Amino acid sequence: MANIQERRDKSGKLISYSVRVHRGRGPDGKQLKPWTATFEVSPTWTEKSARKKAEAFAATFEKECREGITTDSRQKFGPYCEYVIKLKEERGAKHSTISSYKDLAARITPAIGHIRLKDLRPDHLNDLYTELAQDGQNKKTGGKLSAKSILEHHRLISAVLEQAAKEGLVPFNVASRATLPKAERKEVNYFQPEQVAAIREALELEPLKWKTLVHMLLITGARRGEILGLKWPEVDFDRKQIHICNNILYRSDRGIYEDTPKSLFKIF
């Protein structure tokens, strides 16, 4: 049942009611912030009449909260985005994924972080995506971000708003109504047989470890970190199989570290 508390001014006059609806606990077991609303009292109402009206408002507000058609009037996108990233980290998301989310949030938060979740509109997101496509957004080149990079920003925003919808903070994911840039399809570039032959010929003058490493990259198609993470127990000489189950990665905030690959597989 909704909790109703009176709010009075310094003279003791009733001016409003604070309405709170209990939300229970989140996936992490922590108490969620309650849904809140304010019911303003008209100066012409008696206190008895104001109380009845506030109780009726609270009952409707609670019903809307339970049915997921109301919103938290105070939660802003920036702090909630931090909460969602932290939640994903606690649920086992890879360090590289979390680091990427934080890099994306560094661009997103200055643009829409101050906007309340309930007030966020598709045009806010469209303006952000247009801004990201302008020169100066790419920190490395000083140019604009690619459509692929802009879509990565959109996917994080969508994930944050999807979580907000699950928790009843917004009625739907407004990111689904944004207009997205068209991803560019690039032609796959791969070595031709004569190029592979030239590489193998050049390797004959190199130490065995480099010959082995490059041959593994050419033959398996595995990622560089997956080859570097290969250990003897994962090499099955009898069955002529290699098990790819480790990945060597680097992040500036962590240095070189070992993780699992995106998918486990065998190479025959």
Salt bridges, closest charged atoms under 4 A:
GLU6 OE1 - ARG8 NH2 2.99
GLU47 OE2 - ARG8 NH1 2.94
GLU55 OE2 - ARG51 NE 3.20
GLU62 OE2 - ARG66 NH2 3.67
GLU67 OE2 - LYS63 NZ 2.77
ASP103 OD2 - ARG251 NH2 3.36
ASP119 OD1 - LYS118 NZ 3.02
ASP123 OD1 - ARG121 NE 2.79
GLU152 OE2 - LYS148 NZ 3.03
GLU167 OE1 - ARG23 NH2 3.61
GLU204 OE1 - LYS211 NZ 3.61
GLU226 OE2 - ARG223 NH1 2.88
ASP253 OD1 - HIS95 NE2 3.30
GLU258 OE2 - LYS231 NZ 3.21
ASP259 OD1 - LYS94 NZ 3.64
